[in-house]
Amino acid sequence: MKKLILVVALAMAGTTNLKAQGMPVYDNTNFLALGQQLIESAKQTSQLLKAANFLKEQKERIEKVSSIIKQLKAVREIIENNQRLYETVENDLRDILNSPYIRPDEVDRISDSFNSLVARALEDLGFMQELLTNNYLNMTDAERLEILEAQRMRSREMASEIELKKRRYQLIIDFRKATEAINSRETQY
């Protein structure tokens, strides 16, 4: 083992006198071609950055339009729900109040319950108009949409509440009509 290490050490010591010959070569044409490639690459990168900025702007515009469309859909549904509410009050409330099966002391209570829903709907419409026209508290579109969504849910609840009240009073009328029919029948024994 010692002999092997000694032989390897001598072999390495004997090769240290070797010298490299020649001079490094400088190729001017390759350097110019590389410079031109770098310039072209910089132009393409600049064009890609411009295209990326343009696409980013377009994306922001599309998002803004999308947000406005969502707001318009929310406003449309709120208006439709309120229209249905007004039509129900206009048509069905008159029929309920004109029914002979509704007692005079109940007329005010029924009118007040329907009128409170209509008053809330009018307040919501006024708030919605102010929200959309005055750029309420410098809100972002997302914040405005969130408020409109809450208004939409509230208008849905009011529309369903007025339908429930209408059905409830209609059931009371039907029950009283049936009770009168049962009480006024002739018994034959």
Rosetta blueprint (number, residue, H / E / L):
1 M L
2 K H
3 K H
4 L H
5 I H
6 L H
7 V H
8 V H
9 A H
10 L H
11 A H
12 M H
13 A H
14 G H
15 T H
16 T H
17 N H
18 L L
19 K L
20 A L
21 Q L
22 G L
23 M L
24 P L
25 V L
26 Y L
27 D L
28 N H
29 T H
30 N H
31 F H
32 L H
33 A H
34 L H
35 G H
36 Q H
37 Q H
38 L H
39 I H
40 E H
41 S H
42 A H
43 K H
44 Q H
45 T H
46 S H
47 Q H
48 L H
49 L H
50 K H
51 A H
52 A H
53 N H
54 F H
55 L H
56 K H
57 E H
58 Q H
59 K H
60 E H
61 R H
62 I H
63 E H
64 K H
65 V H
66 S H
67 S H
68 I H
69 I H
70 K H
71 Q H
72 L H
73 K H
74 A H
75 V H
76 R H
77 E H
78 I H
79 I H
80 E H
81 N H
82 N H
83 Q H
84 R H
85 L H
86 Y H
87 E H
88 T H
89 V H
90 E H
91 N H
92 D H
93 L H
94 R H
95 D H
96 I H
97 L H
98 N L
99 S L
100 P L
101 Y L
102 I L
103 R L
104 P H
105 D H
106 E H
107 V H
108 D H
109 R H
110 I H
111 S H
112 D H
113 S H
114 F H
115 N H
116 S H
117 L H
118 V H
119 A H
120 R H
121 A H
122 L H
123 E H
124 D H
125 L H
126 G H
127 F H
128 M H
129 Q H
130 E H
131 L H
132 L H
133 T H
134 N L
135 N L
136 Y H
137 L H
138 N H
139 M L
140 T L
141 D H
142 A H
143 E H
144 R H
145 L H
146 E H
147 I H
148 L H
149 E H
150 A H
151 Q H
152 R H
153 M H
154 R H
155 S H
156 R H
157 E H
158 M H
159 A H
160 S H
161 E H
162 I H
163 E H
164 L H
165 K H
166 K H
167 R H
168 R H
169 Y H
170 Q H
171 L H
172 I H
173 I H
174 D H
175 F H
176 R H
177 K H
178 A H
179 T H
180 E H
181 A H
182 I H
183 N H
184 S L
185 R L
186 E L
187 T L
188 Q L
189 Y L
